[in-house]
């Protein structure tokens, strides 16, 4: 059967070559497992991909619809090809993996019209061992200067109706629960999109280096075909362009396990190297903050008797952070603009004017004395014009007071009342914020973002983003909050796009104001999330009083947020997963395991540990009778010596988990 499938794939390649292209238009990955073939069908350009002789993508068309000009779709020919190979290893400023290998073979296909006006474009393909990416480039040319893209016609035509995990395209801010259906039952979906093939292969579609372009969603055109769907401007234009011009990369990761999707660095490799000459000021960290109390309706962002961001309250948080080695304190609601119906009056927001009960000089001096950094907050209400008019002054103001990290927010579905966040307009705005912040030596935690695409390689001051249905939903969502299954999916869906500011770490699940909603987890599962869900900035979301005297808080104090390497020993998407990560600054490893509503025990070989080293396993496990619904606080702690030759039985309660620190103690 394997020989037959190889023969069929070879025959398909031969037939593709016989459709009007005499050049060698195929390219393989460095290990030879993936092969991509470019061809022409009736003057239309397309590509097909196989893995070890089995089709991954059937012939899928490429092209564009333009405004007031003929489409770049038919009447085409291949006028040139070029090949290349590249192999380097580069160092991340921060990340899930310290050093990243970037190894690919490339094929550039130059396409031109057979007849006047002889417009042309290139398609650049890069094949890695774990997937591929391609982008369009439009060189300067007499027949194409300024132009308007009304549609990108890129297709992904799969050989079968694969099962997929997906998020609907137009739910605000990408804050939704994943669906799990065949392609034939999908709506228009966001990327990343994760699929499982019948033969056990996993696929993940996304994009890389989204720069001056619109976000790509995917629209099913039949039961096996997805077509690119770009987010429009308010006037229906998708992209304004001028040659020379290039699109983002369209990417597909191909793997044998869910864990290999997570450990792929394909998206990062398709972004440009770091543009910040000295990035030593960018530091991963943990933080607490004046935030969760507002979502519980105990305090307010606005002025009044329950105002959260007061000088005294902020000092209380700073004291707790200093006592427990937590580097940062987030303060929301400190500046003018939160009163009344603030989302309808966003022009009143002032980013350099504190409320009278918040003395920023006193607070910043107190934080510095205690060795703690303030994390600033710029909620824009999606009024980008108001924000951009104050941006330079706002960053300079924060820098004056020693603030090196700013959380930005864009609550309101439309920017300036008209443009979508992930349109070309939104993409341009977010990039302006990131680059301006970099000039001031400020890092960004961006909420209500455009979906990440690996820009953090180029601008590592973009440290983390939301774009996920996070912990806040457990405080007030009418549907009760995020079900336990949710975080067993997100590392393999939204997580493939980059760091997630989920803001977990809640220990007290009582919610008297909104009793219909709660954190659907055990306390131990909250700990495990620090390893499973990646972000170089991690929040301990609960109130300081709920951490005092709690053994589980030791894990939050200890766990780092910057990693030497990451492995995923076990995972079944939507059921459970086990992550292990090595601290970048020590020999210690950390393990996080979480499950859905089903209790389960997983045997985890510790072969990822360094050989010939004895570790002390500090194990935070669900208690014997733990259950996310009835007994979420039950925890059992123990220590035992382990080595890389051992296997641990990791038991998880319903909606529970397990968190382990492997502290390197001695060599054998």
N, C-alpha and C positions, 0 to 999 in steps of 0.2 A: 504493500500500500504506500509506503514511504517513497519507493522508486517511482510509482505511478504519479504521486502528487508532484514529485520533482520534475517528471517528464511533462506534466500538464503546465507547470509554471514556466518551464523552458519554452514550451510551444507557445504559451501566451506571450512571452517576451519576443519570440520570433514574429508572431503575428503583429505585435505592436510596432516592431521595427519595419514591418511591411506596409505601414499605413502612411507613407509619405515622408519618412525620415531615413536618410541613408547614413547618417552619422551614428556613432556609438553613443547612445544617450542613456546609458545605465551607470549606476554607481552602487557600490556595496559598502557596508560598514567595515571598520578595520578588522573585525574578527570573521567577516564573511557571512554572518548570519542573516543580515538584512540586505535586501537588494531593492533598489528603486529604479524604475524604468520610465522615461519620458517618451511620449509619442504624440502623433497627430492623428486625429480621426476627422476626416472631412474638413480639414482646415482648422480644427479646434485642438488646442494644446491641452494635454492632461498627463497624468502620472499614475503609476500603479506600484504597489509595494508588496513584497513577499518576505517571509521569515522562514529560513530553512526549507525553502521550496513551497511553503504553504502561503496562499494569498492572505495578506492583511488588509489591503485596500485594492479593490478593482479599479479600472480606469476611471479617474476622477478629474473632472474638467477644472480649468483655471481661466481667469479672465476678469473683465470689469465692464460695468455699465457706466457711461459718462454722461454728463449734462451737455446738451446742445452739441453732441458729437457722436459719431458711430461708436458702437461698443467695441472694445478690444476683446473679441471672443472668437470670431470666425474669420476666414480668409487669411490665416496666419501660416507662417513657415518658420522653421528653425534655421537661423542663418549662421550660428556659430555655437561651439561648446568649449568649455575649458574645465580642467580638472585640478584638484589640489589635495593635499593631505596636511594635517596639522596635529601636533602633539606637544602639549605643555602641561606643567603643573603649576597652579597659582595658589596663593594664600588668601584666605578670606579674612577680612577685618574681624568678623564674628560670624558664627553660623553653626549649623549642625555637623559640619565637617571642616576641619582646619585647612587641609590641603586638598585641592580639587584637580583631578586630571581632566584635561580638555583635549580629547583625541577624536578626530573625525576625518572622513574623506568627503570631499566636496565635488559638486558638479554645478557649473554655471551654464544655463541654457539661454542663449540670446534669441529672442523671438521678434519677428518683424512682419508687417503686413505685406502681402504679395503685391498689392496695388497701392496707388497713392491714397492717403498722404505718407505711406511708408513709416508709420509710427512704430516704435520698438520699445521693448522692455526686456529685462533679464529676470529669470527665476533662479535663485541660488539655493541649492539643496545641500544640507550637511547631514551626513549619516554617522551616527554614533553607534556603539554596540548596543545601547539600550533605547534607541529610537532615532528620530530624525526631526529636522526643522527645515522650513523653507520660507523665503520671503521674495517679494517682488522689488525690483529696482528700476526706476525710470531715469535713464541718463539724459543729460542735456541734449536737445535735438531741435532742428528747425521747425518740425511739425508738431511739437508738443512742448508748450511752455507752462503757463498757468492752466490748470484743469480742475474739474470738479467730479469727484467719484460719487455716483448715485447708488452703486451696489458693487460689492466684491463677489465674484461668482465662484469662489473657491469651493470645491466639493470634497467630501470624504465619503466614498462609496464602499461600504463594507460588504463582504461576501455573505454575511448572515445577519439576522435580526438579533444582535447581541443584547444581553441584559445590561442595564446601565443604572448607575447612581447619578442623579442629576438634580439641579436646582432651577426652578422656573426663572426666565430671564427678567421679568419686570417686577418681581417683588422688591420692595425698597431696600436698598443698601446690601443686597445679597443675604438678608437675614431670614433664612428659611430652613425648614427641616427637609433633608434630602428625600427624594422619591426613588423608588427602585422598580423599574419596569423595563420591558424591551424597548428598543429604539422606536418601534412602530406605535408605541403608546405615549411617546414623549410629546410635550409641547415645545415651543421655542425655549432653549435652555441656555444657562450661563456656562461658561467654561471656568475652571476645569470640569470636564465630563469624564467619568471613569466607567469602564466597561469590562465585563468578564465574558470571554468567549467560551464556547462549548468545550473546547479542548483544554481549558484551564489557563489560557493566556489572558493577561490583563493589559488593557490599553487605557491611556489617559490623554485626552485632547485638551490643548490649551494654546496659549500664545506667549511669546517672549519679547521683551523690549518694546512695550507699547509706548511709542513716542510720537507726538503730533499726529495722532490718528484716532479713530473711534474704536471702542471696545468691540470685540467679536463675540457674538452669541451664535448659536447653531439652530437652524430650523430644519426639521425633517421634511423632505420632499417625497419620500416614499418609505417603505418599511426598513430600508437598509442604507439610505442616503441622507447625509446632513449637508446643508449648505450654509456658508458664512452669512451672517446677518449683522450688519454694523449698526451701532446706536446712532440715530440721526441728530442733527441740529434741529431746532424748532421749525426751521423752514424746509425740512425733509432732506437737505443735503447731508451726505454721510461724511465726506472728507474734502476739505480744500487743500489743494496740492500745487506745487510748482517744481518743475525739474531743476536740478537733480532731486529725486525723491525716492524714499524707500518705505516699505510697509513694516509692521511688526513681523516677527517670525510666527508661522503656524507650526505647532509642535505636536508630536505624538510619541509618548513613552510606551515601550513594549516590554513586558516583563513576565516572568513565570510566577511571581508571588505578589501579593499586595505590598509587602515590605519593600520590594525592589522599586515600586513606584515612588515610595517615600525617599529612598536613598539615591534616586537618580538626581544628577546635577545638570541635566540637559538644559533646563530653562536658564539657569545661571550662566552656563557656558555660552549661551546665545546672546548674552548681554555684554556690553562693553566693560573693559576694566575700570577700576576705581579712578575717578577724576579728582578725588581729594588727595592732594600731595602728601600731607601729613594727617593721618586719620587717628593719631594716638589719643585724641580727645574723645573719641567715640567709645563708650564703655557700656557693655551689657550690665544689667542690674535688676534687682527686685525693688518693688515699692509698695507702700500702702497709700491710703488716701481718703480724703473727704469726698466720698462718692456713693458707697453702698447705702449709707444712711439716708441719702436723698431718694434712692430707688425704693427704699422701704417706707418712704414718706414720714420719716422721723425728723429729718431736717430739710431745709429748702436751699435751692440755688439763689432764690430771690431774697431781698432784704426782708426783715421782720423778726418776730420773736424766736423763730426756729432756724434762723440763718446758720448754715453750716460753716462757711468760710470766714470765721472770725479769727482775730489774732489769738485769742486764748485757746480756741479749739485746735487751731493749726499747731500751736506750741505743744499741745497735749499729744498730737500725732507725732510730732518731731521727737518728743521724749521717748515714746514707745519705739520708734524706729531706731534711735540711738542706743537704747537699752538692748536691742535685739539684733544689731548689725544689719538692719535693713537700710540700704543706701538712700532711698528716695521717698518723698512724700508728695503726692498729687493733691492740688488744691483746685477744686471746681467751684464756680460761683463767687469768685472774689471781685470781679470787675463789673462796672456799670453795664446794664443791658438785659438783666434777667427778670425784671419786674413785669407784672401784668401779663398780657398775651405776647410774650417776647418773640415767639416764632413768627408773628405777624408784623413785628416792629423791629426787624433785624438791623435797620439803619441806625438804631439808637445804641448798638453795641459799641463800647469803647474799650480798646485793648491796653490802654495805659492809664486808666482811671479806676482806682480801687474804690470799693464801697467804704463808707466812713468807719465801719467796724473792722476793717482789715488794713493793718499797718504793714505794708510790704517791706519797708526798711527794717522794722523791728523783727519781723518774721524771718527775713533772709539772714540778718545778723545772728539771730538765735540759732537758725539751722546751721550756719557756718561754724559757730562755736561748738555745736554738738556733732560736727562731722557728717551732717546730713544735707542732701541737696533737695531743693524744691523742684517739683515738676510742674511746669506752668500749664495753662489751659487757654486755648483760643477757640471758643465756640463761635462759629461764624453765622449760624442759622442759614448756611448756604448762600449768604449774601457775599458773593465773591468780590463785587465792586467795592463794597464797604471795607472788606478785609484788605484787599490789595492797596487801597488808598492809605491804610494805616500800617501796612506790613513792615516796612523798613523801621519805622518808629517803634512798632510793637516788639520786634526782635531786639532792637537796640536797648529798649527799656528792660526787657527780661535779662539781657546779658549784663546790664549795669548791676542787677541784683543777684548775679551768680546763678541764674537759671540756665541750664544747659540742655534740658529736654522739655519739649512742649507737646502736649496732646492737643490736636486740632479736631474740630467737629463740624459737621455739615448737616445738622438736623433741618430738614425740609427736602422734599422729594425733588424739587426743581431748583437749580442754581439761578439766582436772580429772578425767580418766578417763571423761568421759561426753558432753561437748558438742563438736560439730564446729566447726572454726575459722570457717567462713563461715555459721554459724547466727546468729540474732539475738543470742544470747548472746555469740558471738565478736565480732560487729560492735560491740556495746556496749563490750566490753573494749578492743578496739583504739582506739576513739575516746577512751576514758578515758585511755589511755596518751598519745595524741597531745596532748590538751588539757592534761593535767598537765605533760607535757614543755614545752609552750609557756609555761606559767607560770614555769618555771625557765629559760627561754631556751635550751632544748636541742632540737636537731634529731634526727629519728628515721630510721634505716635499718632497715626492718622485714622480717625474714625469717620464712618460713612464715606469710604474711599471709592476709587475705581479699583476693580479687582487687580491685585498685584500680579506682576509679570517678570519679576527678577531684577527690577531697577535698582534694588538695594546693592547689587554688585557694583554698579557705577556710582551710586550715591548712598553709601552705607550709613549716612545720617538718617535715612528713612529706615528706622529700626523695626517698626512693627505697624500693623494696620488691623482694623476691625474687619468689616466685610464678612461677618459671621454672626449667626444668632448665638449670642454669648450669654454670660451669667445674668445680665440685667433682666432677661426674660423670666428668670426664676423668681424675680421679685414681684412682677405685676402682670404677666401675660394671662389673658383670660382662658387660654387652653391649659393652664396649670404649670407651664414651664417646659424646659427641655427634657424630653424623655431620656432614660439611660442609654438607649441605643444611639442617640445623637452623636456623642463624642467617640463612639466606636466607628463612625463613618467619616467625620470631618478630617481626620489626618490623611485620609485617602481620597479626599475630594477637595474641599477648600484649602486644606493644608498643602496640597501640591502647588499652590500659587505662591506660597511664602508664609512668613511669620504671622501668627494670629494672636491678637490681643483679646483673649477670651475672658480674662479677669476672674479666674476661679479662686479657690482657697477659702470658701465660706465654711465655717464650723457650726454656726447656729442657724438652724433651718426654720426657726419659729418666724411667723409672718402675720402678726395680729391684724394689720391694716388690710392686707390682701390674702386672707387665709386660703383662698382657692389656688394660690401659686406657692411653690416652694422649690428648693434645690432638690432635684430628684437624683440623689446620690447618697453614698455613705461618706463619712469624714475621710476614711482611708482612700476612697476613690478621688476625693478632692486633692489629696496629696499626689496620687499617681498622675493626675493631669499635668503636673509640672514637668514630667518626663515625656508624656505622650503627646501633648499639644505644645508645639515649639513656638517660642518667642524669645528674643534676646532681652526684652523688657517683660518681666512677669510681675503681675500684681498679686498681693495677698489681700483679697477683696473685703474681708470681714472687718468689723469694728475691733479696735484694740482690746477692749474688755473681753471679747469672745476668744481671744488667743491666750490670755494670761493663765498660767498654770496648766496648760494643755500640752501633754507630751507630744502630740502630733505636730505641734508647731516647731519642734526641733527639726523636722524634715524640711519645712519651709525655710528655716534659717540656714540649713546646710546646703540645699540643692542649688547648684550653679545655673546660670542661664547661657553659658557659652560652652561649646562642646568640641572635643577633639575628633570624635567619630560617633556615628550612630548606627545601630543595627536594629532590625525588627525580627526577633526570633520566631514569633508566632502571630498570625492575624487571620481572622475571617471577617471581612468587612460587614459591619452591621451586627456582629455577634460579640467579638472580643478582640483585643490586641495586646501585645506585649512589646514594649520598647525598652532598649537599653542604650545608654549614652555614657561616654567617657568624658570626664571633666577635662577641659583644655589645660588647666593649671595644676593638675595633680594626677596621680595614678588611680584615683577613685572612679568607680562606675556607679551609675544610678539606674534602677529599673522601675518602670511603671507598667502596671497591668490593669486593664479595666474590662468590665463585661456589661452586657445589656441586662435586661430583666431576669435572665436565666443565671442562677448560680452555677459555677463551674470550677473545676480544678484543671490546671494546665501544667504539664511537665516541661520545665525550661532548662535545657542544658546551658551551663555557664561557660561554654567554650569561648565566648567573647572576652572573658577575663584574660589578663596577661598570664602566660604560663609561668610556673615556678614562683608564683607570688601567693602568699596566704592573705586572704581578705577577711575582715570581720563584717559579716552580713548583718546590718541593722534593719530588721524586718518590721514594717508597719503593716499589719494584716487585719482584715475584717475579723471581729470577734465571732465566737462560736455561733451566736444567735443573731448576728447582724443581718439587717435587711433594710433596703433604702426606704421602704414605706413605714415599717413598724419599729425598727431599731437602728437608725442610721449612725448613732454615735459610738456603738460598740467597737472597740479596737483592741487588738492583742499585739504587744511589742515583745520581740525577743532578739537576742544576738547569738550568732554561731559562726565558727570559722568555716570558710569555704575556699575552694580552688577552682581553676578552670576545668578540672576533671569531674566536678560534681554536677548533679542535676537537682534542681529545686522543684518541689511541688507547690505551685502557687494557687492557693484556694481563694476564690472570690465569692462573696455573697451576692444575692440578687441586687443588681444596681450598684455593685461594689467594686473593689479593686485591691491592689496591693502595691506598696511602695517600698523600695529597698535601696539603702545606701551600702555599697561595697567599699569599705574603707581599707585601703592597702596598708597592711601592717608589717609584714616581713617577707623576705625571700626564703624559699625552702632551703 
